[in-house]
Amino acid sequence: MPHLNVNGANLYYEQAGNGEHTLVLIHGNVASARWWDHIFAPLAEKFTVVRVDLRGCGQSEPAGGNSVPQYAADVKALLEELGKTQVTLVGHSMGGAISMELAVTAPHLLEGMVLINSSPAEGLVTPDERKPLVEMMTKDRNLMKMSLAAVVPTAASGEFFELLVEDAMIAGPTAVPNYTSLGETDYRPLLSNCTIPTLIVFGTQDSLITMEMTERTRDAIPGSQVVLYEGIGHSPNIEAPQRLIDDVTAFVTEKVGV
């Protein structure tokens, strides 16, 4: 399986397809590249598609330094190693924050951005009193399973869901650093001059990210568009994959250009 060493981290990645435009799929907190299983191959029929396990997640090795800016730097370095100079980022949850970090630190790299039930542009602060529960969750598979069931509410059973739980336990040590990092940056002032075409996908049954947060993210990114997925929770990439494939394809075709 392909790995690359970037910024002191040994990262697992996959690349498929040979389309003119490149999509880069970035997963969320305590997740892995597996969260894109339902859309990776179908998107690769039209585009070049890259997905990666962030440091300490999935098949990538732990390397410490877990934070949104570090993940963004890792993705940028990985893309440079792969010779990718213009990409559309597709970020789910924390992956949305990583995408926004790259939008403000390396805008030349982005030709488009898709934010899926993304951490908000204002940052997502986890109260200190909740962090002990998070730490317990990372050591207790049943607690982790209950937590994940809340973020994939319409697909929280079966063999695939159990694999997501296993990956979450692997990524468990990154959870508290991730939550801390997500609360440290407000991207709104930095995005005020953003010209990157942006699609914001929001599953309306999300128990973590609110509609109000999503609207503020929309307002922070000039010209961005919100598409609502009624009856879907935090994870349209798992809960409504065909609709997401169609929406991402239409967005790149119409806004980025094919």
Protein Blocks (a to p, Z undefined) as FASTA:
>chain_A
ZZddeehiacddddedjbfbdcdddddehiafklmmmmmmmmmmmmccdddddehiajbc
ceejiafklmmmmmmmmmmmnopabdcdddehjlmmmmmmmmmmmmmlpgbdcdehiacf
kopaddfklmmmmmmmmmmmklmmmmmmmmmmmlggcjklmmmmmmmmmmmmmmmmmmmm
mmmpcfklmmmmpcbdcdddddfkbckbcfklmmmmmmmmghiacdddehiafblmlmmm
mlmmmmmmmmmmmmnoZZ
